[in-house]
Amino acid sequence: MEKNRNRFNLSVREIDILYALWKADRPLLASEISEADEKLKLATVHTTLKRMLDKKIIKVADFVKSGNVFGRRYMPTITLQEFELNKLSATTSSLVSALPDNANNDFILEELDNLEQIIREQREKLLKASNSSAQNPKEAI
């Protein structure tokens, strides 16, 4: 099976498990993860969770009684927003580096100027939001 790699170096199954955890918005048992996504078989979930623990992408949130035994509940150590932003960053870097050397230079320069403008605008928005939350710490909570 082809692995879809990203900046966190995660396989497709690891990403599937992360999305199941984010969607649930609470720690889940391996059996609950497997029930949340029909593609995820319980044996695969157990194997994948071990790898994810080693990578520190997830952590054990607690232990709960599941039937006659205690089971671990897992939660992600990164947020969906962090994951998506890193995915976007990697995609943008690949896109810019893939610009052809033999293309119309004026076109490429114009596209790079557009990207720089978008980046400047987003940076300004983030700085304004950061400054306003620092000035009004109660509103940021």
Summary of the structure (lengths in Angstrom):
residues: 141
radius of gyration: 20.6
end to end distance: 43.5
largest distance: 68.8
contacts: 339
relative contact order: 0.10
helix: 62%
strand: 13%
